[in-house]
Amino acid sequence: MVEFTYNNNYQATVGMAPYEALYGKRCRTPVCWEEVGDKKLIGLKLVQITIEKAKIIKDRMKKAHDN
């Protein structure tokens, strides 16, 4: 999750997220690797937990960067 958050986070030095800079497209969540437009039902609880964890990681990375 840390790697996903970092790779999907905007970086001022390159003007975009690192993943987007390398591959020319936005990185999708590791919960769902399906093609855009394909939808599968994923347990709501799993989605909520993943979103919460990604937010915690992003907040911690921001705090570490600010220090």
QUIQUIVEN-V302225 format. One record per residue. N is the residue number from 1. SS is DSSP state (h for helix, s for strand, l for the rest). Layout:
n=<N/N>
ss=<SS/SS>
This chain:
n=<1/2/3/4/5/6/7/8/9/10/11/12/13/14/15/16/17/18/19/20/21/22/23/24/25/26/27/28/29/30/31/32/33/34/35/36/37/38/39/40/41/42/43/44/45/46/47/48/49/50/51/52/53/54/55/56/57/58/59/60/61/62/63/64/65/66/67>
ss=<l/h/h/h/h/h/h/l/l/s/s/l/l/l/l/s/s/h/h/h/h/h/h/l/l/l/l/l/l/l/l/l/l/l/l/l/l/l/l/l/l/l/l/h/h/h/h/h/h/h/h/h/h/h/h/h/h/h/h/h/h/h/h/h/h/h/l>
